[in-house]
Amino acid sequence: MSEKKHTTTSGIEIKALYTEARPMEELPGEFPFTRGIQKDMYRGRLWTMRQYAGFSTAEESNKRYHYLLAQGTTGLSVAFDLPTQIGYDSDHEMADGEVGKVGVAIDSLKDIEILFDGIELKDITTSMTINATASILLAMYIALAKKQGADLKQISGTIQNDILKEYAARGTYIYPPKQSMRLITDIFEFCSKEVPKWNTISISGYHIREAGSTAVQELAFTLANGKTYLKAALDKGLDINVFAKRLSFFFNCHNNFFEEIAKFRAARRMWAKITKDLGATDEKAQMLRFHTQTGGSTLTAQQPLNNVIRVSNQAMAAVLGGTQSLHTNGYDEALSLPTESAAKIALRTQQIIAFESGVIDTVDPLAGSFFIESLTDEVEAAAWTYIDRIDAMGGSVNAIESNYMQNEIADAAYQYQKEIENGERISVGVNKFTQEEEGLTEVFNIDDSIRKLQTEKLEDLKTTRDNDAVGKALQRLHEAAKGEDNLMPLIIDAVEKYATLGEIADVFREVFGVY
């Protein structure tokens, strides 16, 4: 009888025994950064422990931020509700039933002021998961930093701002691709001058993976998108040695422990080559810096406490793979937004890995392993095959407009689900080792009264702000959107006058159209 074939999620065959690998000549902190972007990695500085949070109103989210900061989190990550993500105020009919559900509702600068009440923006780094309306949310954050008296040259954080993966895998886009790319490159240009420590994009593989891609597809499509952003910025006349230092990445960490580690190591090596080929000579512009989130789609509603073990495995793989920043999911997230106790266990998981496991004591602990080195090479080779195919199509925008990426992801998702359903792939508690009673009673719910609260705040805002000044600011923005000027200063001006997110997004809808 022939032996069962063992493969990774990407279909890379795993041999029973590895007895050789190509010789390891690379050193950490040096091109091509396979082994990490810092010479001493976590001996010098731990990864940032972020906990992604945001729900209901700015007031409620602010309480959770203060709780997380008190528990030892070292950076905030803001989740926004769907209306905020697609440019609608909470009182818009399209927002009905969605306000405050999957993140915090932000309608104006007033909400951002409440969201960060009692938190000095100069003292923390903030990551904002926002794409189509990234320019507006960043403008609000900058406006608040100015009000707090912070030096804009010193504030740091990340805005996701990765619209290409929205078209490919997630769906919260508003405007056509070309106009969306304009807003993104305006942010690149503005921040390189005014907010130089801000990461202007977090090129995201996370959602590509959540949509069902394999590890190799996640890597290839993310880097192909990254390459498209590099070229767009170069076309705008920006210096790759300046702006490429402010690009960061956001990856998923899934269940296959060794494949995920290999993916992260291959990603750094590939990005170093891509940036160098496009003219980057500064090592910092060739470095792939990334945030990792453990795989949301791997969490099961069945026997939810099993998710604690899944998250621990994934977090350990991310650390062994050399992440700069990490969010660990709550064990109850397949059922609801995480409860405080689940969020705390998730954070403690990172702290135990950092302070008790010993994995931080040496750089790239798995380097030289015959298996890891061979797998890193195989993951890389498979990802280049996809990138070469996308390049032949003329880049990511064409690959998305022709539905190539979407179809590849859909096929992989279908294959994965089929394997779960026919038992080829085991999911503990789902298709094996099942039980009747799950035993988890506490879940976190958001009710629909949030929309009423936000609507009242909007009504109040519109009667107290200077509506004449708002109208003029929006008119200036409208005129500029028809031309080629950088739009960021005008967006900041509008939010400072308390124009709402929806009002600004509507200006762009009118000029750019919708996709």
C-alpha positions as CSV (number, residue, x, y, z in Angstrom):
1,M,0.0,0.0,0.0
2,S,1.4,3.4,-0.9
3,E,2.1,5.8,1.9
4,K,-0.2,8.8,2.4
5,K,1.1,12.0,0.8
6,H,1.8,14.8,3.3
7,T,1.5,18.3,2.0
8,T,1.3,21.9,3.4
9,T,-1.9,24.0,2.8
10,S,-0.3,25.2,-0.4
11,G,0.1,21.7,-1.7
12,I,3.9,21.6,-1.2
13,E,4.9,18.0,-0.6
14,I,6.6,17.3,2.8
15,K,9.2,14.6,2.8
16,A,9.5,12.1,5.6
17,L,13.1,13.1,6.3
18,Y,15.3,16.1,5.3
19,T,19.0,15.4,5.2
20,E,20.3,18.5,3.4
21,A,19.5,22.1,2.5
22,R,21.3,24.8,0.6
23,P,24.1,26.4,2.7
24,M,23.0,29.3,4.9
25,E,25.1,32.3,4.2
26,E,22.6,35.0,5.2
27,L,23.0,37.0,8.4
28,P,20.1,38.8,10.2
29,G,19.9,42.5,9.7
30,E,21.6,42.2,6.2
31,F,20.2,41.9,2.7
32,P,18.1,39.8,1.9
33,F,16.9,39.7,5.5
34,T,15.7,36.1,5.4
35,R,16.7,35.7,9.1
36,G,15.2,39.0,10.3
37,I,15.5,42.7,9.8
38,Q,17.4,43.4,13.0
39,K,20.8,42.0,13.9
40,D,19.7,41.1,17.4
41,M,16.0,40.8,16.8
42,Y,14.0,40.3,20.0
43,R,17.1,40.4,22.3
44,G,17.2,44.1,21.4
45,R,13.5,44.8,21.3
46,L,10.4,42.7,21.6
47,W,7.7,42.8,18.9
48,T,4.8,45.3,19.6
49,M,2.0,43.5,21.4
50,R,-1.2,44.9,19.9
51,Q,-4.7,44.0,20.7
52,Y,-7.2,44.8,18.0
53,A,-10.2,46.5,19.5
54,G,-13.1,48.8,18.6
55,F,-16.8,48.4,19.0
56,S,-20.1,50.3,19.6
57,T,-19.4,53.9,20.4
58,A,-16.1,55.8,20.8
59,E,-16.9,56.1,24.5
60,E,-17.1,52.3,24.9
61,S,-14.0,51.6,22.8
62,N,-12.1,54.2,24.8
63,K,-12.8,52.2,28.0
64,R,-11.4,49.0,26.3
65,Y,-8.3,50.8,25.2
66,H,-7.6,52.0,28.8
67,Y,-8.2,48.5,30.0
68,L,-5.7,47.0,27.4
69,L,-3.1,49.6,28.2
70,A,-3.4,48.8,31.9
71,Q,-2.9,45.1,31.1
72,G,0.4,45.8,29.3
73,T,-0.5,46.1,25.6
74,T,2.1,48.3,23.8
75,G,0.2,49.5,20.8
76,L,-3.5,50.1,19.9
77,S,-5.2,48.7,16.9
78,V,-8.5,50.3,15.9
79,A,-11.3,48.3,14.3
80,F,-14.0,50.4,12.5
81,D,-17.6,49.5,11.8
82,L,-18.8,48.8,8.3
83,P,-20.5,52.2,7.6
84,T,-17.2,53.9,8.6
85,Q,-15.3,51.6,6.3
86,I,-17.5,52.4,3.3
87,G,-17.9,56.1,3.9
88,Y,-21.4,56.4,5.4
89,D,-22.4,58.3,8.5
90,S,-24.3,56.4,11.2
91,D,-27.6,58.1,10.3
92,H,-27.4,57.0,6.6
93,E,-30.0,54.4,5.5
94,M,-27.2,52.1,4.3
95,A,-25.8,52.1,7.9
96,D,-29.0,50.5,9.4
97,G,-28.2,47.4,11.4
98,E,-24.4,47.8,11.1
99,V,-23.5,50.7,13.4
100,G,-20.9,49.8,16.0
101,K,-21.1,46.1,15.1
102,V,-17.7,44.9,13.8
103,G,-15.9,48.0,15.0
104,V,-16.3,51.5,16.4
105,A,-18.5,54.0,14.7
106,I,-16.6,57.2,13.6
107,D,-18.7,60.0,12.1
108,S,-16.5,63.0,12.7
109,L,-13.5,64.4,14.5
110,K,-15.7,64.6,17.6
111,D,-15.7,60.8,17.8
112,I,-11.9,60.5,17.3
113,E,-11.5,63.0,20.2
114,I,-13.7,60.7,22.4
115,L,-12.0,57.5,21.2
116,F,-8.5,58.7,22.4
117,D,-9.7,60.7,25.4
118,G,-7.0,60.5,28.1
119,I,-4.5,58.9,25.6
120,E,-1.6,61.0,24.4
121,L,-1.0,60.2,20.7
122,K,2.7,61.1,21.0
123,D,3.2,58.3,23.5
124,I,1.6,55.3,21.6
125,T,1.6,53.8,18.2
126,T,-1.8,53.3,16.6
127,S,-2.7,50.9,13.8
128,M,-6.0,51.7,12.0
129,T,-7.6,49.0,9.9
130,I,-9.2,51.2,7.3
131,N,-8.9,51.3,3.5
132,A,-11.4,53.1,1.3
133,T,-11.8,56.0,3.8
134,A,-8.2,55.8,5.1
135,S,-7.4,59.4,4.0
136,I,-10.3,60.7,6.1
137,L,-9.5,58.7,9.2
138,L,-5.8,59.6,9.0
139,A,-6.8,63.3,8.6
140,M,-8.9,63.0,11.8
141,Y,-6.0,61.4,13.7
142,I,-3.6,64.1,12.5
143,A,-6.1,66.8,13.5
144,L,-6.4,65.3,17.0
145,A,-2.6,65.1,17.3
146,K,-2.4,68.8,16.4
147,K,-5.0,69.6,19.0
148,Q,-3.0,67.7,21.6
149,G,0.1,69.7,20.7
150,A,2.0,66.7,19.4
151,D,4.9,67.1,17.0
152,L,3.6,65.6,13.7
153,K,7.2,64.7,12.8
154,Q,7.3,62.3,15.8
155,I,3.9,60.6,15.9
156,S,3.9,57.0,14.7
157,G,1.5,54.4,13.7
158,T,0.1,52.6,10.6
159,I,-2.9,53.0,8.4
160,Q,-3.9,49.9,6.4
161,N,-4.8,51.9,3.3
162,D,-4.5,48.8,1.1
163,I,-7.3,49.1,-1.4
164,L,-6.1,46.4,-3.9
165,K,-6.8,43.6,-1.5
166,E,-10.3,45.0,-1.0
167,Y,-11.1,44.5,-4.7
168,A,-9.4,41.0,-4.6
169,A,-10.7,39.6,-1.3
170,R,-12.8,41.7,1.0
171,G,-15.1,44.2,-0.7
172,T,-15.0,47.5,1.3
173,Y,-14.0,49.6,-1.7
174,I,-16.0,52.7,-2.8
175,Y,-14.3,54.4,-5.8
176,P,-12.8,52.9,-9.0
177,P,-9.2,51.4,-8.7
178,K,-7.5,54.3,-10.4
179,Q,-9.1,57.0,-8.2
180,S,-8.5,54.9,-5.1
181,M,-4.8,54.6,-6.0
182,R,-4.6,58.4,-6.3
183,L,-5.8,58.8,-2.7
184,I,-3.2,56.2,-1.6
185,T,-0.3,57.9,-3.3
186,D,-1.5,61.3,-2.0
187,I,-1.1,59.8,1.5
188,F,2.4,58.5,0.7
189,E,3.5,61.9,-0.6
190,F,1.9,64.0,2.2
191,C,3.2,61.8,5.0
192,S,6.7,61.5,3.6
193,K,6.9,65.3,4.2
194,E,4.7,66.0,7.1
195,V,4.4,62.8,9.2
196,P,7.6,61.0,8.3
197,K,7.4,58.3,11.0
198,W,3.9,57.1,9.9
199,N,3.6,53.8,8.1
200,T,1.4,54.9,5.1
201,I,0.2,51.5,4.1
202,S,0.0,48.1,5.6
203,I,-0.1,45.8,2.5
204,S,-2.4,43.1,3.7
205,G,-2.3,39.4,3.1
206,Y,-4.4,38.8,6.1
207,H,-7.8,39.2,4.3
208,I,-6.6,37.3,1.3
209,R,-5.9,34.4,3.6
210,E,-9.2,34.8,5.4
211,A,-11.0,34.7,2.1
212,G,-9.6,31.2,1.6
213,S,-6.2,31.5,-0.1
214,T,-3.3,29.2,0.5
215,A,-0.1,30.4,2.3
216,V,1.7,30.7,-1.0
217,Q,-1.2,32.7,-2.6
218,E,-1.3,35.0,0.4
219,L,2.4,35.7,0.0
220,A,2.4,36.1,-3.8
221,F,-0.7,38.3,-4.1
222,T,0.4,40.5,-1.2
223,L,3.8,41.1,-2.6
224,A,2.4,41.6,-6.1
225,N,0.1,44.3,-4.7
226,G,3.1,45.8,-2.9
227,K,5.0,46.0,-6.1
228,T,2.0,47.8,-7.7
229,Y,2.0,50.4,-4.9
230,L,5.8,50.9,-5.3
231,K,5.3,51.5,-9.1
232,A,2.4,53.9,-8.5
233,A,4.6,56.0,-6.0
234,L,7.5,56.0,-8.5
235,D,5.2,57.2,-11.2
236,K,4.2,60.1,-8.9
237,G,7.9,61.0,-8.7
238,L,8.5,59.9,-5.1
239,D,11.9,58.6,-4.0
240,I,11.8,54.8,-3.3
241,N,14.5,55.2,-0.7
242,V,12.2,57.5,1.2
243,F,8.7,56.2,0.8
244,A,9.5,52.4,0.8
245,K,10.7,52.8,4.4
246,R,7.2,53.6,5.4
247,L,5.5,50.6,3.8
248,S,4.6,47.8,6.2
249,F,2.8,44.5,5.7
250,F,0.1,42.6,7.5
251,F,0.1,38.8,7.3
252,N,-2.1,36.0,8.6
253,C,-0.7,33.2,10.7
254,H,-2.6,30.0,10.1
255,N,-2.4,26.5,11.5
256,N,0.5,24.8,9.6
257,F,3.3,25.8,11.9
258,F,6.3,25.3,9.7
259,E,4.8,26.5,6.5
260,E,3.9,29.8,8.2
261,I,7.5,30.3,9.5
262,A,8.8,29.5,6.0
263,K,6.3,32.0,4.5
264,F,7.5,34.9,6.7
265,R,11.2,34.1,6.0
266,A,10.5,33.9,2.3
267,A,8.5,37.1,2.3
268,R,11.5,39.2,3.6
269,R,13.8,37.7,1.0
270,M,11.4,38.3,-1.9
271,W,10.5,41.9,-0.9
272,A,14.2,42.7,-0.6
273,K,14.7,41.6,-4.2
274,I,11.6,43.4,-5.5
275,T,12.6,46.7,-3.9
276,K,16.2,46.4,-5.0
277,D,15.1,45.6,-8.6
278,L,12.9,48.8,-8.6
279,G,15.9,50.9,-7.5
280,A,16.0,50.9,-3.7
281,T,19.6,51.2,-2.5
282,D,19.0,52.1,1.2
283,E,18.7,48.9,3.2
284,K,15.8,50.2,5.3
285,A,13.9,50.7,2.1
286,Q,14.5,47.0,1.2
287,M,13.3,45.6,4.6
288,L,9.9,44.0,4.9
289,R,8.4,45.0,8.2
290,F,5.2,43.2,9.2
291,H,2.4,42.9,11.6
292,T,0.8,39.5,12.1
293,Q,-2.7,38.5,13.3
294,T,-3.5,34.9,14.2
295,G,-6.0,33.3,11.8
296,G,-9.6,34.4,12.4
297,S,-10.9,31.8,10.0
298,T,-9.2,29.0,12.0
299,L,-11.2,29.7,15.1
300,T,-14.1,27.3,15.7
301,A,-17.4,28.0,17.4
302,Q,-17.3,24.3,18.5
303,Q,-15.3,23.8,21.7
304,P,-14.1,27.4,21.7
305,L,-11.5,26.9,24.4
306,N,-9.6,24.8,21.8
307,N,-8.9,28.2,20.1
308,V,-6.5,29.1,23.0
309,I,-4.2,26.3,21.8
310,R,-4.6,27.3,18.1
311,V,-3.8,30.9,18.9
312,S,-0.7,29.9,20.9
313,N,0.6,27.8,18.1
314,Q,0.0,30.5,15.5
315,A,1.6,33.2,17.8
316,M,4.7,31.1,18.3
317,A,5.0,30.6,14.5
318,A,4.8,34.4,14.0
319,V,7.5,35.0,16.6
320,L,9.8,32.3,15.2
321,G,9.1,33.8,11.7
322,G,10.3,37.2,13.0
323,T,7.2,39.5,13.2
324,Q,7.5,43.1,14.3
325,S,4.1,43.3,15.8
326,L,1.4,40.8,16.8
327,H,-2.3,40.6,17.5
328,T,-3.6,37.4,19.1
329,N,-7.3,36.5,18.6
330,G,-9.7,35.9,21.5
331,Y,-10.9,32.3,21.9
332,D,-14.5,33.4,21.6
333,E,-14.3,35.4,18.4
334,A,-16.1,32.7,16.3
335,L,-19.1,33.5,18.5
336,S,-18.9,37.3,19.1
337,L,-16.5,40.2,19.6
338,P,-14.0,39.2,22.2
339,T,-15.0,39.5,25.9
340,E,-12.5,41.3,28.2
341,S,-11.4,37.9,29.7
342,A,-10.7,36.5,26.2
343,A,-8.8,39.6,25.2
344,K,-6.7,39.3,28.3
345,I,-5.9,35.6,27.7
346,A,-4.9,36.5,24.1
347,L,-2.5,39.2,25.4
348,R,-1.1,36.9,28.1
349,T,-0.4,34.3,25.4
350,Q,2.1,36.8,23.8
351,Q,3.6,37.7,27.2
352,I,4.2,34.1,28.1
353,I,5.9,33.4,24.7
354,A,8.0,36.6,25.2
355,F,9.0,36.1,28.9
356,E,8.8,32.3,29.6
357,S,9.5,30.3,26.4
358,G,13.1,31.2,25.7
359,V,12.4,31.7,21.9
360,I,13.6,35.3,22.0
361,D,17.0,34.5,23.3
362,T,18.6,33.8,19.9
363,V,17.9,35.2,16.4
364,D,16.0,33.0,14.0
365,P,16.2,29.9,16.2
366,L,15.1,27.5,13.3
367,A,17.8,28.7,10.8
368,G,19.8,25.9,9.3
369,S,17.1,23.3,9.9
370,F,17.1,21.2,6.8
371,F,13.3,21.2,6.8
372,I,12.8,25.0,7.4
373,E,15.4,26.0,4.8
374,S,14.1,23.7,2.2
375,L,10.5,24.7,2.9
376,T,11.4,28.5,2.8
377,D,13.0,27.9,-0.7
378,E,9.9,26.0,-1.9
379,V,7.4,28.5,-0.6
380,E,9.5,31.3,-2.3
381,A,9.7,29.5,-5.7
382,A,5.9,28.8,-5.7
383,A,5.2,32.4,-4.9
384,W,7.4,33.7,-7.7
385,T,5.5,31.6,-10.2
386,Y,2.3,33.5,-9.3
387,I,4.1,36.9,-9.3
388,D,5.6,36.2,-12.7
389,R,2.1,35.4,-14.0
390,I,0.6,38.6,-12.5
391,D,3.5,40.7,-14.0
392,A,2.7,39.1,-17.4
393,M,-0.9,40.4,-17.0
394,G,0.5,43.9,-16.4
395,G,0.4,43.9,-12.6
396,S,-2.2,43.6,-9.8
397,V,-4.8,46.0,-11.0
398,N,-5.2,44.0,-14.2
399,A,-5.1,40.7,-12.3
400,I,-7.9,42.0,-10.1
401,E,-10.0,43.5,-12.9
402,S,-9.8,40.2,-14.9
403,N,-10.9,38.4,-11.7
404,Y,-7.7,36.2,-11.8
405,M,-6.8,36.7,-8.1
406,Q,-10.4,36.3,-6.9
407,N,-10.8,33.1,-8.9
408,E,-7.6,31.6,-7.5
409,I,-8.6,32.4,-4.0
410,A,-12.1,31.0,-4.5
411,D,-10.7,27.7,-5.9
412,A,-8.4,27.3,-2.9
413,A,-11.2,28.1,-0.4
414,Y,-13.4,25.5,-2.1
415,Q,-10.7,22.9,-2.0
416,Y,-10.0,23.5,1.7
417,Q,-13.7,23.3,2.6
418,K,-14.1,20.1,0.6
419,E,-11.2,18.5,2.5
420,I,-12.8,19.5,5.9
421,E,-16.1,18.1,4.8
422,N,-14.8,14.7,3.5
423,G,-12.5,14.3,6.5
424,E,-9.2,14.5,4.6
425,R,-8.3,17.6,6.7
426,I,-9.0,17.3,10.5
427,S,-10.4,20.2,12.4
428,V,-10.5,19.2,16.1
429,G,-14.0,19.6,17.6
430,V,-15.5,20.1,14.1
431,N,-15.1,16.9,12.1
432,K,-13.3,14.8,14.8
433,F,-13.4,14.6,18.6
434,T,-16.7,16.3,18.6
435,Q,-19.0,16.7,21.6
436,E,-22.6,17.9,22.3
437,E,-22.1,20.5,25.0
438,E,-19.7,23.4,24.3
439,G,-19.8,25.0,27.7
440,L,-19.2,28.7,26.8
441,T,-22.0,31.0,28.0
442,E,-20.5,34.5,28.1
443,V,-20.6,36.3,24.8
444,F,-20.3,39.9,23.9
445,N,-23.2,41.6,22.2
446,I,-23.8,45.0,20.6
447,D,-27.4,46.2,20.3
448,D,-29.0,48.5,17.7
449,S,-29.4,51.4,20.1
450,I,-25.9,52.5,19.1
451,R,-27.2,54.0,15.9
452,K,-29.7,56.1,17.8
453,L,-26.9,57.5,20.0
454,Q,-24.6,58.2,17.0
455,T,-27.5,59.9,15.1
456,E,-28.2,62.2,18.1
457,K,-24.5,63.1,18.2
458,L,-24.6,63.9,14.5
459,E,-27.7,66.1,14.9
460,D,-26.0,67.9,17.8
461,L,-22.8,68.4,15.8
462,K,-24.6,69.9,12.8
463,T,-26.4,72.5,14.9
464,T,-23.2,73.6,16.8
465,R,-20.5,73.6,14.1
466,D,-19.9,76.5,11.6
467,N,-21.9,75.1,8.7
468,D,-20.8,77.9,6.4
469,A,-17.1,77.0,7.0
470,V,-17.9,73.3,6.4
471,G,-19.6,74.0,3.1
472,K,-16.7,76.1,1.9
473,A,-14.1,73.4,2.9
474,L,-16.1,70.7,1.1
475,Q,-16.4,72.9,-2.0
476,R,-12.6,73.5,-2.0
477,L,-12.1,69.7,-1.7
478,H,-14.6,69.1,-4.6
479,E,-12.6,71.5,-6.9
480,A,-9.3,69.9,-6.0
481,A,-10.5,66.4,-6.5
482,K,-11.2,67.3,-10.2
483,G,-7.6,68.4,-10.6
484,E,-4.3,66.8,-9.5
485,D,-3.3,68.5,-6.3
486,N,-2.6,66.5,-3.2
487,L,-5.9,66.1,-1.4
488,M,-4.6,65.4,2.2
489,P,-4.3,69.1,3.3
490,L,-7.9,69.8,2.2
491,I,-9.2,66.7,3.9
492,I,-7.5,67.7,7.1
493,D,-9.0,71.2,6.8
494,A,-12.5,69.8,6.3
495,V,-12.3,67.4,9.3
496,E,-11.0,70.3,11.5
497,K,-14.1,72.2,10.5
498,Y,-16.1,69.1,11.7
499,A,-17.2,67.9,8.3
500,T,-18.4,64.3,8.7
501,L,-16.9,61.2,7.2
502,G,-19.9,60.7,5.0
503,E,-19.9,64.3,3.7
504,I,-16.3,64.0,2.6
505,A,-16.8,60.5,1.1
506,D,-19.8,61.9,-0.8
507,V,-17.6,64.6,-2.4
508,F,-15.3,61.9,-3.7
509,R,-18.3,59.8,-4.9
510,E,-19.5,62.7,-6.9
511,V,-16.1,63.4,-8.5
512,F,-14.7,59.9,-8.8
513,G,-17.8,57.8,-9.2
514,V,-18.4,54.5,-7.5
515,Y,-17.1,51.0,-8.4
